[in-house]
Structure formats: C-alpha cells, structure tokens
C-alpha cells in the first residue's frame, strides 16, 4: 500500500515533532509556500530545544528560500519565527 499524502492545515505554527527527520525539509518548504500563497506574512516552526540538530536543519533550509525575508529563534519555545515576502 502506497503512502497517501497528508494534508496539513496552514496555521500560524507548524509543529515538526510529528514528522520523520528526513521529511522535515520538504514539509517546511511546502508549509511556507502554502502559507505565503494564502497571504501569511509570518510563521512559527516548532523544532524543539534539544541539542539543536533540527533547528540547524530548518534554519539552513530557510537561508536558501528566496521568499524568506528574515527568521530568528524563539528559544524558550524551541521554535524559529519566519517572515515571508508577499507573493506577487
């Protein structure tokens, strides 16, 4: 049986704990793309506090996305806040 795609609601935050590490980059990119298309200007990616592996993975991806205007740590929540450029 093939895995069916899972539709995730686009909200102001995405908790990455429910995804396998190998899925995180593609999930984050799709989430941000859809959030931007729906007019969102900001999102919060919850990766956890831990030793920082998932944080580094997420923030490395964000550096390469052209419509990410800025991002920063929300360390007490184990999250990264992302500002998105408006879609044209």
PDB file of N, CA, C and O in Angstrom:
ATOM      1  N   UNK A   1       0.849  -1.184   0.000  1.00  0.00           N
ATOM      2  CA  UNK A   1       0.000   0.000   0.000  1.00  0.00           C
ATOM      3  C   UNK A   1       0.889   1.240   0.000  1.00  0.00           C
ATOM      4  O   UNK A   1       1.802   1.358   0.818  1.00  0.00           O
ATOM      5  N   UNK A   2       0.620   2.155  -0.912  1.00  0.00           N
ATOM      6  CA  UNK A   2       1.378   3.387  -1.020  1.00  0.00           C
ATOM      7  C   UNK A   2       0.951   4.369   0.054  1.00  0.00           C
ATOM      8  O   UNK A   2      -0.217   4.429   0.439  1.00  0.00           O
ATOM      9  N   UNK A   3       1.933   5.148   0.536  1.00  0.00           N
ATOM     10  CA  UNK A   3       1.604   6.198   1.494  1.00  0.00           C
ATOM     11  C   UNK A   3       0.853   7.306   0.783  1.00  0.00           C
ATOM     12  O   UNK A   3       1.298   7.801  -0.253  1.00  0.00           O
ATOM     13  N   UNK A   4      -0.261   7.689   1.325  1.00  0.00           N
ATOM     14  CA  UNK A   4      -1.052   8.782   0.775  1.00  0.00           C
ATOM     15  C   UNK A   4      -0.537  10.097   1.351  1.00  0.00           C
ATOM     16  O   UNK A   4      -0.150  10.143   2.518  1.00  0.00           O
ATOM     17  N   UNK A   5      -0.524  11.167   0.557  1.00  0.00           N
ATOM     18  CA  UNK A   5      -0.133  12.470   1.092  1.00  0.00           C
ATOM     19  C   UNK A   5      -1.079  12.881   2.213  1.00  0.00           C
ATOM     20  O   UNK A   5      -2.274  12.588   2.178  1.00  0.00           O
ATOM     21  N   UNK A   6      -0.529  13.554   3.192  1.00  0.00           N
ATOM     22  CA  UNK A   6      -1.317  14.037   4.309  1.00  0.00           C
ATOM     23  C   UNK A   6      -1.474  15.540   4.155  1.00  0.00           C
ATOM     24  O   UNK A   6      -0.485  16.258   4.012  1.00  0.00           O
ATOM     25  N   UNK A   7      -2.717  16.020   4.183  1.00  0.00           N
ATOM     26  CA  UNK A   7      -2.947  17.453   4.098  1.00  0.00           C
ATOM     27  C   UNK A   7      -2.857  18.048   5.488  1.00  0.00           C
ATOM     28  O   UNK A   7      -3.535  17.607   6.416  1.00  0.00           O
ATOM     29  N   UNK A   8      -2.011  19.054   5.617  1.00  0.00           N
ATOM     30  CA  UNK A   8      -1.795  19.716   6.897  1.00  0.00           C
ATOM     31  C   UNK A   8      -2.426  21.098   6.826  1.00  0.00           C
ATOM     32  O   UNK A   8      -2.164  21.849   5.887  1.00  0.00           O
ATOM     33  N   UNK A   9      -3.263  21.445   7.815  1.00  0.00           N
ATOM     34  CA  UNK A   9      -3.854  22.782   7.792  1.00  0.00           C
ATOM     35  C   UNK A   9      -2.767  23.843   7.923  1.00  0.00           C
ATOM     36  O   UNK A   9      -1.810  23.677   8.678  1.00  0.00           O
ATOM     37  N   UNK A  10      -2.925  24.926   7.183  1.00  0.00           N
ATOM     38  CA  UNK A  10      -1.962  26.016   7.253  1.00  0.00           C
ATOM     39  C   UNK A  10      -2.409  26.954   8.368  1.00  0.00           C
ATOM     40  O   UNK A  10      -3.379  27.699   8.229  1.00  0.00           O
ATOM     41  N   UNK A  11      -1.687  26.899   9.460  1.00  0.00           N
ATOM     42  CA  UNK A  11      -1.966  27.733  10.624  1.00  0.00           C
ATOM     43  C   UNK A  11      -0.749  28.612  10.877  1.00  0.00           C
ATOM     44  O   UNK A  11       0.189  28.603  10.080  1.00  0.00           O
ATOM     45  N   UNK A  12      -0.746  29.372  11.973  1.00  0.00           N
ATOM     46  CA  UNK A  12       0.372  30.271  12.238  1.00  0.00           C
ATOM     47  C   UNK A  12       1.611  29.554  12.765  1.00  0.00           C
ATOM     48  O   UNK A  12       2.672  30.168  12.878  1.00  0.00           O
ATOM     49  N   UNK A  13       1.496  28.270  13.090  1.00  0.00           N
ATOM     50  CA  UNK A  13       2.639  27.495  13.568  1.00  0.00           C
ATOM     51  C   UNK A  13       2.567  26.075  13.022  1.00  0.00           C
ATOM     52  O   UNK A  13       1.489  25.532  12.779  1.00  0.00           O
ATOM     53  N   UNK A  14       3.748  25.491  12.837  1.00  0.00           N
ATOM     54  CA  UNK A  14       3.838  24.104  12.390  1.00  0.00           C
ATOM     55  C   UNK A  14       4.754  23.365  13.353  1.00  0.00           C
ATOM     56  O   UNK A  14       5.931  23.701  13.483  1.00  0.00           O
ATOM     57  N   UNK A  15       4.213  22.362  14.026  1.00  0.00           N
ATOM     58  CA  UNK A  15       4.990  21.544  14.961  1.00  0.00           C
ATOM     59  C   UNK A  15       5.651  20.418  14.175  1.00  0.00           C
ATOM     60  O   UNK A  15       4.969  19.553  13.624  1.00  0.00           O
ATOM     61  N   UNK A  16       6.962  20.432  14.126  1.00  0.00           N
ATOM     62  CA  UNK A  16       7.715  19.462  13.332  1.00  0.00           C
ATOM     63  C   UNK A  16       7.965  18.148  14.061  1.00  0.00           C
ATOM     64  O   UNK A  16       8.533  17.222  13.482  1.00  0.00           O
ATOM     65  N   UNK A  17       7.555  18.053  15.306  1.00  0.00           N
ATOM     66  CA  UNK A  17       7.783  16.829  16.078  1.00  0.00           C
ATOM     67  C   UNK A  17       7.075  15.609  15.488  1.00  0.00           C
ATOM     68  O   UNK A  17       7.503  14.479  15.723  1.00  0.00           O
ATOM     69  N   UNK A  18       6.022  15.818  14.742  1.00  0.00           N
ATOM     70  CA  UNK A  18       5.243  14.691  14.220  1.00  0.00           C
ATOM     71  C   UNK A  18       5.807  14.123  12.916  1.00  0.00           C
ATOM     72  O   UNK A  18       5.276  13.148  12.386  1.00  0.00           O
ATOM     73  N   UNK A  19       6.874  14.724  12.400  1.00  0.00           N
ATOM     74  CA  UNK A  19       7.456  14.284  11.133  1.00  0.00           C
ATOM     75  C   UNK A  19       8.785  13.583  11.342  1.00  0.00           C
ATOM     76  O   UNK A  19       9.517  13.869  12.289  1.00  0.00           O
ATOM     77  N   UNK A  20       9.080  12.664  10.443  1.00  0.00           N
ATOM     78  CA  UNK A  20      10.372  11.993  10.448  1.00  0.00           C
ATOM     79  C   UNK A  20      11.445  13.017  10.042  1.00  0.00           C
ATOM     80  O   UNK A  20      11.170  13.896   9.225  1.00  0.00           O
ATOM     81  N   UNK A  21      12.658  12.917  10.599  1.00  0.00           N
ATOM     82  CA  UNK A  21      13.718  13.870  10.250  1.00  0.00           C
ATOM     83  C   UNK A  21      13.938  14.020   8.742  1.00  0.00           C
ATOM     84  O   UNK A  21      14.210  15.124   8.271  1.00  0.00           O
ATOM     85  N   UNK A  22      13.828  12.950   7.996  1.00  0.00           N
ATOM     86  CA  UNK A  22      14.043  13.007   6.542  1.00  0.00           C
ATOM     87  C   UNK A  22      12.937  13.785   5.822  1.00  0.00           C
ATOM     88  O   UNK A  22      13.129  14.216   4.684  1.00  0.00           O
ATOM     89  N   UNK A  23      11.791  13.968   6.466  1.00  0.00           N
ATOM     90  CA  UNK A  23      10.657  14.668   5.863  1.00  0.00           C
ATOM     91  C   UNK A  23      10.645  16.163   6.146  1.00  0.00           C
ATOM     92  O   UNK A  23       9.967  16.919   5.451  1.00  0.00           O
ATOM     93  N   UNK A  24      11.385  16.595   7.157  1.00  0.00           N
ATOM     94  CA  UNK A  24      11.241  17.954   7.678  1.00  0.00           C
ATOM     95  C   UNK A  24      11.497  19.024   6.632  1.00  0.00           C
ATOM     96  O   UNK A  24      10.714  19.969   6.530  1.00  0.00           O
ATOM     97  N   UNK A  25      12.545  18.914   5.863  1.00  0.00           N
ATOM     98  CA  UNK A  25      12.866  19.971   4.891  1.00  0.00           C
ATOM     99  C   UNK A  25      11.745  20.134   3.851  1.00  0.00           C
ATOM    100  O   UNK A  25      11.349  21.258   3.541  1.00  0.00           O
ATOM    101  N   UNK A  26      11.246  19.038   3.325  1.00  0.00           N
ATOM    102  CA  UNK A  26      10.190  19.147   2.321  1.00  0.00           C
ATOM    103  C   UNK A  26       8.889  19.646   2.950  1.00  0.00           C
ATOM    104  O   UNK A  26       8.148  20.399   2.317  1.00  0.00           O
ATOM    105  N   UNK A  27       8.606  19.240   4.171  1.00  0.00           N
ATOM    106  CA  UNK A  27       7.397  19.702   4.863  1.00  0.00           C
ATOM    107  C   UNK A  27       7.483  21.203   5.129  1.00  0.00           C
ATOM    108  O   UNK A  27       6.510  21.926   4.915  1.00  0.00           O
ATOM    109  N   UNK A  28       8.630  21.673   5.590  1.00  0.00           N
ATOM    110  CA  UNK A  28       8.803  23.095   5.876  1.00  0.00           C
ATOM    111  C   UNK A  28       8.654  23.912   4.596  1.00  0.00           C
ATOM    112  O   UNK A  28       7.959  24.929   4.586  1.00  0.00           O
ATOM    113  N   UNK A  29       9.294  23.479   3.530  1.00  0.00           N
ATOM    114  CA  UNK A  29       9.194  24.215   2.263  1.00  0.00           C
ATOM    115  C   UNK A  29       7.746  24.274   1.776  1.00  0.00           C
ATOM    116  O   UNK A  29       7.283  25.336   1.359  1.00  0.00           O
ATOM    117  N   UNK A  30       7.038  23.170   1.820  1.00  0.00           N
ATOM    118  CA  UNK A  30       5.639  23.153   1.370  1.00  0.00           C
ATOM    119  C   UNK A  30       4.762  24.020   2.278  1.00  0.00           C
ATOM    120  O   UNK A  30       3.906  24.758   1.792  1.00  0.00           O
ATOM    121  N   UNK A  31       4.971  23.931   3.582  1.00  0.00           N
ATOM    122  CA  UNK A  31       4.205  24.744   4.533  1.00  0.00           C
ATOM    123  C   UNK A  31       4.404  26.238   4.251  1.00  0.00           C
ATOM    124  O   UNK A  31       3.431  26.988   4.167  1.00  0.00           O
ATOM    125  N   UNK A  32       5.654  26.667   4.105  1.00  0.00           N
ATOM    126  CA  UNK A  32       5.933  28.082   3.873  1.00  0.00           C
ATOM    127  C   UNK A  32       5.397  28.546   2.518  1.00  0.00           C
ATOM    128  O   UNK A  32       4.884  29.659   2.398  1.00  0.00           O
ATOM    129  N   UNK A  33       5.515  27.701   1.509  1.00  0.00           N
ATOM    130  CA  UNK A  33       4.992  28.030   0.185  1.00  0.00           C
ATOM    131  C   UNK A  33       3.482  28.235   0.245  1.00  0.00           C
ATOM    132  O   UNK A  33       2.961  29.205  -0.306  1.00  0.00           O
ATOM    133  N   UNK A  34       2.786  27.327   0.910  1.00  0.00           N
ATOM    134  CA  UNK A  34       1.332  27.424   1.022  1.00  0.00           C
ATOM    135  C   UNK A  34       0.906  28.588   1.912  1.00  0.00           C
ATOM    136  O   UNK A  34      -0.066  29.280   1.608  1.00  0.00           O
ATOM    137  N   UNK A  35       1.628  28.806   3.009  1.00  0.00           N
ATOM    138  CA  UNK A  35       1.307  29.926   3.897  1.00  0.00           C
ATOM    139  C   UNK A  35       1.428  31.251   3.145  1.00  0.00           C
ATOM    140  O   UNK A  35       0.563  32.119   3.263  1.00  0.00           O
ATOM    141  N   UNK A  36       2.488  31.400   2.385  1.00  0.00           N
ATOM    142  CA  UNK A  36       2.705  32.617   1.594  1.00  0.00           C
ATOM    143  C   UNK A  36       1.605  32.779   0.538  1.00  0.00           C
ATOM    144  O   UNK A  36       1.090  33.879   0.342  1.00  0.00           O
ATOM    145  N   UNK A  37       1.249  31.693  -0.137  1.00  0.00           N
ATOM    146  CA  UNK A  37       0.199  31.741  -1.166  1.00  0.00           C
ATOM    147  C   UNK A  37      -1.146  32.149  -0.565  1.00  0.00           C
ATOM    148  O   UNK A  37      -1.982  32.735  -1.253  1.00  0.00           O
ATOM    149  N   UNK A  38      -1.353  31.841   0.710  1.00  0.00           N
ATOM    150  CA  UNK A  38      -2.607  32.196   1.387  1.00  0.00           C
ATOM    151  C   UNK A  38      -2.539  33.578   2.034  1.00  0.00           C
ATOM    152  O   UNK A  38      -3.478  33.994   2.713  1.00  0.00           O
ATOM    153  N   UNK A  39      -1.426  34.293   1.824  1.00  0.00           N
ATOM    154  CA  UNK A  39      -1.313  35.656   2.324  1.00  0.00           C
ATOM    155  C   UNK A  39      -0.662  35.817   3.675  1.00  0.00           C
ATOM    156  O   UNK A  39      -0.626  36.928   4.204  1.00  0.00           O
ATOM    157  N   UNK A  40      -0.146  34.750   4.252  1.00  0.00           N
ATOM    158  CA  UNK A  40       0.529  34.858   5.542  1.00  0.00           C
ATOM    159  C   UNK A  40       1.867  35.572   5.369  1.00  0.00           C
ATOM    160  O   UNK A  40       2.561  35.386   4.369  1.00  0.00           O
ATOM    161  N   UNK A  41       2.209  36.379   6.346  1.00  0.00           N
ATOM    162  CA  UNK A  41       3.490  37.073   6.307  1.00  0.00           C
ATOM    163  C   UNK A  41       4.461  36.534   7.347  1.00  0.00           C
ATOM    164  O   UNK A  41       5.624  36.934   7.386  1.00  0.00           O
ATOM    165  N   UNK A  42       3.976  35.620   8.197  1.00  0.00           N
ATOM    166  CA  UNK A  42       4.820  35.095   9.274  1.00  0.00           C
ATOM    167  C   UNK A  42       4.379  33.689   9.639  1.00  0.00           C
ATOM    168  O   UNK A  42       3.199  33.352   9.541  1.00  0.00           O
ATOM    169  N   UNK A  43       5.321  32.881  10.055  1.00  0.00           N
ATOM    170  CA  UNK A  43       5.022  31.542  10.543  1.00  0.00           C
ATOM    171  C   UNK A  43       6.000  31.156  11.636  1.00  0.00           C
ATOM    172  O   UNK A  43       7.073  31.746  11.758  1.00  0.00           O
ATOM    173  N   UNK A  44       5.632  30.176  12.421  1.00  0.00           N
ATOM    174  CA  UNK A  44       6.491  29.688  13.502  1.00  0.00           C
ATOM    175  C   UNK A  44       6.705  28.197  13.280  1.00  0.00           C
ATOM    176  O   UNK A  44       5.749  27.428  13.180  1.00  0.00           O
ATOM    177  N   UNK A  45       7.963  27.801  13.205  1.00  0.00           N
ATOM    178  CA  UNK A  45       8.329  26.396  13.018  1.00  0.00           C
ATOM    179  C   UNK A  45       8.833  25.860  14.344  1.00  0.00           C
ATOM    180  O   UNK A  45       9.879  26.284  14.836  1.00  0.00           O
ATOM    181  N   UNK A  46       8.093  24.933  14.919  1.00  0.00           N
ATOM    182  CA  UNK A  46       8.441  24.391  16.235  1.00  0.00           C
ATOM    183  C   UNK A  46       9.298  23.149  16.033  1.00  0.00           C
ATOM    184  O   UNK A  46       8.804  22.108  15.602  1.00  0.00           O
ATOM    185  N   UNK A  47      10.579  23.263  16.345  1.00  0.00           N
ATOM    186  CA  UNK A  47      11.526  22.172  16.137  1.00  0.00           C
ATOM    187  C   UNK A  47      12.034  21.585  17.432  1.00  0.00           C
ATOM    188  O   UNK A  47      12.668  20.530  17.414  1.00  0.00           O
ATOM    189  N   UNK A  48      11.781  22.227  18.550  1.00  0.00           N
ATOM    190  CA  UNK A  48      12.227  21.733  19.839  1.00  0.00           C
ATOM    191  C   UNK A  48      13.545  22.367  20.266  1.00  0.00           C
ATOM    192  O   UNK A  48      14.235  23.004  19.471  1.00  0.00           O
ATOM    193  N   UNK A  49      13.872  22.177  21.531  1.00  0.00           N
ATOM    194  CA  UNK A  49      15.087  22.784  22.070  1.00  0.00           C
ATOM    195  C   UNK A  49      16.268  21.832  21.977  1.00  0.00           C
ATOM    196  O   UNK A  49      17.311  22.224  21.453  1.00  0.00           O
ATOM    197  N   UNK A  50      16.158  20.642  22.445  1.00  0.00           N
ATOM    198  CA  UNK A  50      17.170  19.589  22.322  1.00  0.00           C
ATOM    199  C   UNK A  50      18.595  20.055  22.149  1.00  0.00           C
ATOM    200  O   UNK A  50      19.032  21.005  22.797  1.00  0.00           O
ATOM    201  N   UNK A  51      19.331  19.372  21.259  1.00  0.00           N
ATOM    202  CA  UNK A  51      20.737  19.718  21.023  1.00  0.00           C
ATOM    203  C   UNK A  51      20.922  20.593  19.793  1.00  0.00           C
ATOM    204  O   UNK A  51      22.053  20.932  19.443  1.00  0.00           O
ATOM    205  N   UNK A  52      19.837  20.964  19.136  1.00  0.00           N
ATOM    206  CA  UNK A  52      19.893  21.921  18.046  1.00  0.00           C
ATOM    207  C   UNK A  52      20.033  21.349  16.649  1.00  0.00           C
ATOM    208  O   UNK A  52      20.195  22.111  15.696  1.00  0.00           O
ATOM    209  N   UNK A  53      19.976  20.041  16.495  1.00  0.00           N
ATOM    210  CA  UNK A  53      20.121  19.442  15.166  1.00  0.00           C
ATOM    211  C   UNK A  53      18.969  19.846  14.243  1.00  0.00           C
ATOM    212  O   UNK A  53      19.204  20.264  13.109  1.00  0.00           O
ATOM    213  N   UNK A  54      17.734  19.724  14.716  1.00  0.00           N
ATOM    214  CA  UNK A  54      16.584  20.066  13.882  1.00  0.00           C
ATOM    215  C   UNK A  54      16.538  21.569  13.612  1.00  0.00           C
ATOM    216  O   UNK A  54      16.179  21.996  12.515  1.00  0.00           O
ATOM    217  N   UNK A  55      16.905  22.374  14.622  1.00  0.00           N
ATOM    218  CA  UNK A  55      16.973  23.822  14.452  1.00  0.00           C
ATOM    219  C   UNK A  55      17.957  24.167  13.336  1.00  0.00           C
ATOM    220  O   UNK A  55      17.632  24.958  12.450  1.00  0.00           O
ATOM    221  N   UNK A  56      19.133  23.595  13.369  1.00  0.00           N
ATOM    222  CA  UNK A  56      20.147  23.856  12.347  1.00  0.00           C
ATOM    223  C   UNK A  56      19.666  23.410  10.970  1.00  0.00           C
ATOM    224  O   UNK A  56      19.904  24.100   9.979  1.00  0.00           O
ATOM    225  N   UNK A  57      18.999  22.274  10.899  1.00  0.00           N
ATOM    226  CA  UNK A  57      18.458  21.766   9.644  1.00  0.00           C
ATOM    227  C   UNK A  57      17.431  22.747   9.068  1.00  0.00           C
ATOM    228  O   UNK A  57      17.484  23.089   7.887  1.00  0.00           O
ATOM    229  N   UNK A  58      16.508  23.188   9.904  1.00  0.00           N
ATOM    230  CA  UNK A  58      15.452  24.112   9.469  1.00  0.00           C
ATOM    231  C   UNK A  58      16.055  25.453   9.053  1.00  0.00           C
ATOM    232  O   UNK A  58      15.727  25.975   7.988  1.00  0.00           O
ATOM    233  N   UNK A  59      16.922  26.005   9.873  1.00  0.00           N
ATOM    234  CA  UNK A  59      17.475  27.319   9.570  1.00  0.00           C
ATOM    235  C   UNK A  59      18.406  27.281   8.358  1.00  0.00           C
ATOM    236  O   UNK A  59      18.501  28.266   7.626  1.00  0.00           O
ATOM    237  N   UNK A  60      19.083  26.177   8.140  1.00  0.00           N
ATOM    238  CA  UNK A  60      19.881  26.021   6.922  1.00  0.00           C
ATOM    239  C   UNK A  60      19.006  26.069   5.686  1.00  0.00           C
ATOM    240  O   UNK A  60      19.365  26.694   4.688  1.00  0.00           O
ATOM    241  N   UNK A  61      17.861  25.411   5.747  1.00  0.00           N
ATOM    242  CA  UNK A  61      16.909  25.451   4.638  1.00  0.00           C
ATOM    243  C   UNK A  61      16.395  26.866   4.411  1.00  0.00           C
ATOM    244  O   UNK A  61      16.323  27.323   3.271  1.00  0.00           O
ATOM    245  N   UNK A  62      16.036  27.565   5.487  1.00  0.00           N
ATOM    246  CA  UNK A  62      15.473  28.907   5.376  1.00  0.00           C
ATOM    247  C   UNK A  62      16.429  29.872   4.675  1.00  0.00           C
ATOM    248  O   UNK A  62      15.991  30.755   3.939  1.00  0.00           O
ATOM    249  N   UNK A  63      17.722  29.705   4.899  1.00  0.00           N
ATOM    250  CA  UNK A  63      18.720  30.584   4.262  1.00  0.00           C
ATOM    251  C   UNK A  63      18.674  30.493   2.735  1.00  0.00           C
ATOM    252  O   UNK A  63      19.088  31.430   2.053  1.00  0.00           O
ATOM    253  N   UNK A  64      18.185  29.394   2.199  1.00  0.00           N
ATOM    254  CA  UNK A  64      18.161  29.200   0.760  1.00  0.00           C
ATOM    255  C   UNK A  64      16.822  29.465   0.086  1.00  0.00           C
ATOM    256  O   UNK A  64      16.701  29.288  -1.126  1.00  0.00           O
ATOM    257  N   UNK A  65      15.823  29.883   0.840  1.00  0.00           N
ATOM    258  CA  UNK A  65      14.494  30.137   0.265  1.00  0.00           C
ATOM    259  C   UNK A  65      14.383  31.626  -0.046  1.00  0.00           C
ATOM    260  O   UNK A  65      14.470  32.461   0.854  1.00  0.00           O
ATOM    261  N   UNK A  66      14.193  31.952  -1.314  1.00  0.00           N
ATOM    262  CA  UNK A  66      14.222  33.351  -1.734  1.00  0.00           C
ATOM    263  C   UNK A  66      13.089  34.207  -1.188  1.00  0.00           C
ATOM    264  O   UNK A  66      13.236  35.427  -1.118  1.00  0.00           O
ATOM    265  N   UNK A  67      11.969  33.615  -0.798  1.00  0.00           N
ATOM    266  CA  UNK A  67      10.869  34.423  -0.280  1.00  0.00           C
ATOM    267  C   UNK A  67      10.856  34.516   1.242  1.00  0.00           C
ATOM    268  O   UNK A  67       9.923  35.074   1.820  1.00  0.00           O
ATOM    269  N   UNK A  68      11.881  33.975   1.896  1.00  0.00           N
ATOM    270  CA  UNK A  68      12.043  34.158   3.338  1.00  0.00           C
ATOM    271  C   UNK A  68      12.782  35.475   3.543  1.00  0.00           C
ATOM    272  O   UNK A  68      13.948  35.608   3.170  1.00  0.00           O
ATOM    273  N   UNK A  69      12.103  36.432   4.131  1.00  0.00           N
ATOM    274  CA  UNK A  69      12.683  37.753   4.346  1.00  0.00           C
ATOM    275  C   UNK A  69      13.638  37.758   5.532  1.00  0.00           C
ATOM    276  O   UNK A  69      14.699  38.379   5.477  1.00  0.00           O
ATOM    277  N   UNK A  70      13.260  37.065   6.609  1.00  0.00           N
ATOM    278  CA  UNK A  70      14.080  37.031   7.822  1.00  0.00           C
ATOM    279  C   UNK A  70      13.589  35.881   8.695  1.00  0.00           C
ATOM    280  O   UNK A  70      12.484  35.372   8.507  1.00  0.00           O
ATOM    281  N   UNK A  71      14.412  35.485   9.637  1.00  0.00           N
ATOM    282  CA  UNK A  71      13.995  34.497  10.638  1.00  0.00           C
ATOM    283  C   UNK A  71      14.845  34.675  11.877  1.00  0.00           C
ATOM    284  O   UNK A  71      15.951  35.212  11.818  1.00  0.00           O
ATOM    285  N   UNK A  72      14.306  34.208  13.022  1.00  0.00           N
ATOM    286  CA  UNK A  72      15.039  34.290  14.283  1.00  0.00           C
ATOM    287  C   UNK A  72      14.518  33.229  15.238  1.00  0.00           C
ATOM    288  O   UNK A  72      13.440  32.664  15.056  1.00  0.00           O
ATOM    289  N   UNK A  73      15.326  32.981  16.262  1.00  0.00           N
ATOM    290  CA  UNK A  73      14.966  31.993  17.283  1.00  0.00           C
ATOM    291  C   UNK A  73      13.922  32.549  18.241  1.00  0.00           C
ATOM    292  O   UNK A  73      13.964  33.715  18.632  1.00  0.00           O
ATOM    293  N   UNK A  74      12.997  31.694  18.602  1.00  0.00           N
ATOM    294  CA  UNK A  74      12.113  31.913  19.734  1.00  0.00           C
ATOM    295  C   UNK A  74      12.501  30.788  20.694  1.00  0.00           C
ATOM    296  O   UNK A  74      11.768  29.817  20.880  1.00  0.00           O
ATOM    297  N   UNK A  75      13.678  30.956  21.294  1.00  0.00           N
ATOM    298  CA  UNK A  75      14.360  29.871  22.002  1.00  0.00           C
ATOM    299  C   UNK A  75      13.553  29.263  23.148  1.00  0.00           C
ATOM    300  O   UNK A  75      13.600  28.049  23.349  1.00  0.00           O
ATOM    301  N   UNK A  76      12.824  30.067  23.893  1.00  0.00           N
ATOM    302  CA  UNK A  76      12.092  29.494  25.032  1.00  0.00           C
ATOM    303  C   UNK A  76      10.994  28.538  24.575  1.00  0.00           C
ATOM    304  O   UNK A  76      10.541  27.701  25.356  1.00  0.00           O
ATOM    305  N   UNK A  77      10.560  28.652  23.316  1.00  0.00           N
ATOM    306  CA  UNK A  77       9.560  27.721  22.784  1.00  0.00           C
ATOM    307  C   UNK A  77      10.178  26.651  21.886  1.00  0.00           C
ATOM    308  O   UNK A  77       9.470  25.763  21.409  1.00  0.00           O
ATOM    309  N   UNK A  78      11.487  26.723  21.649  1.00  0.00           N
ATOM    310  CA  UNK A  78      12.112  25.769  20.741  1.00  0.00           C
ATOM    311  C   UNK A  78      11.586  25.926  19.325  1.00  0.00           C
ATOM    312  O   UNK A  78      11.248  24.944  18.664  1.00  0.00           O
ATOM    313  N   UNK A  79      11.520  27.168  18.866  1.00  0.00           N
ATOM    314  CA  UNK A  79      10.932  27.453  17.565  1.00  0.00           C
ATOM    315  C   UNK A  79      11.765  28.485  16.812  1.00  0.00           C
ATOM    316  O   UNK A  79      12.611  29.172  17.384  1.00  0.00           O
ATOM    317  N   UNK A  80      11.499  28.571  15.523  1.00  0.00           N
ATOM    318  CA  UNK A  80      12.054  29.615  14.675  1.00  0.00           C
ATOM    319  C   UNK A  80      10.883  30.376  14.072  1.00  0.00           C
ATOM    320  O   UNK A  80       9.966  29.779  13.509  1.00  0.00           O
ATOM    321  N   UNK A  81      10.921  31.693  14.192  1.00  0.00           N
ATOM    322  CA  UNK A  81       9.907  32.561  13.605  1.00  0.00           C
ATOM    323  C   UNK A  81      10.409  32.974  12.225  1.00  0.00           C
ATOM    324  O   UNK A  81      11.572  33.344  12.069  1.00  0.00           O
ATOM    325  N   UNK A  82       9.534  32.910  11.228  1.00  0.00           N
ATOM    326  CA  UNK A  82       9.907  33.190   9.846  1.00  0.00           C
ATOM    327  C   UNK A  82       9.035  34.310   9.294  1.00  0.00           C
ATOM    328  O   UNK A  82       7.810  34.264   9.406  1.00  0.00           O
ATOM    329  N   UNK A  83       9.673  35.324   8.693  1.00  0.00           N
ATOM    330  CA  UNK A  83       8.954  36.378   7.991  1.00  0.00           C
ATOM    331  C   UNK A  83       9.018  36.080   6.496  1.00  0.00           C
ATOM    332  O   UNK A  83      10.083  35.781   5.957  1.00  0.00           O
ATOM    333  N   UNK A  84       7.873  36.167   5.841  1.00  0.00           N
ATOM    334  CA  UNK A  84       7.765  35.850   4.426  1.00  0.00           C
ATOM    335  C   UNK A  84       7.511  37.109   3.593  1.00  0.00           C
ATOM    336  O   UNK A  84       6.751  37.989   3.997  1.00  0.00           O
ATOM    337  N   UNK A  85       8.148  37.181   2.442  1.00  0.00           N
ATOM    338  CA  UNK A  85       7.838  38.248   1.490  1.00  0.00           C
ATOM    339  C   UNK A  85       6.477  37.967   0.871  1.00  0.00           C
ATOM    340  O   UNK A  85       6.111  36.813   0.646  1.00  0.00           O
ATOM    341  N   UNK A  86       5.736  39.026   0.599  1.00  0.00           N
ATOM    342  CA  UNK A  86       4.420  38.869  -0.010  1.00  0.00           C
ATOM    343  C   UNK A  86       4.549  38.255  -1.402  1.00  0.00           C
ATOM    344  O   UNK A  86       5.479  38.561  -2.148  1.00  0.00           O
ATOM    345  N   UNK A  87       3.608  37.395  -1.732  1.00  0.00           N
ATOM    346  CA  UNK A  87       3.556  36.804  -3.070  1.00  0.00           C
ATOM    347  C   UNK A  87       3.109  37.870  -4.053  1.00  0.00           C
ATOM    348  O   UNK A  87       2.289  38.727  -3.722  1.00  0.00           O
ATOM    349  N   UNK A  88       3.648  37.816  -5.259  1.00  0.00           N
ATOM    350  CA  UNK A  88       3.274  38.824  -6.267  1.00  0.00           C
ATOM    351  C   UNK A  88       2.404  38.212  -7.301  1.00  0.00           C
ATOM    352  O   UNK A  88       1.982  38.893  -8.235  1.00  0.00           O
TER     353      UNK A  88
END
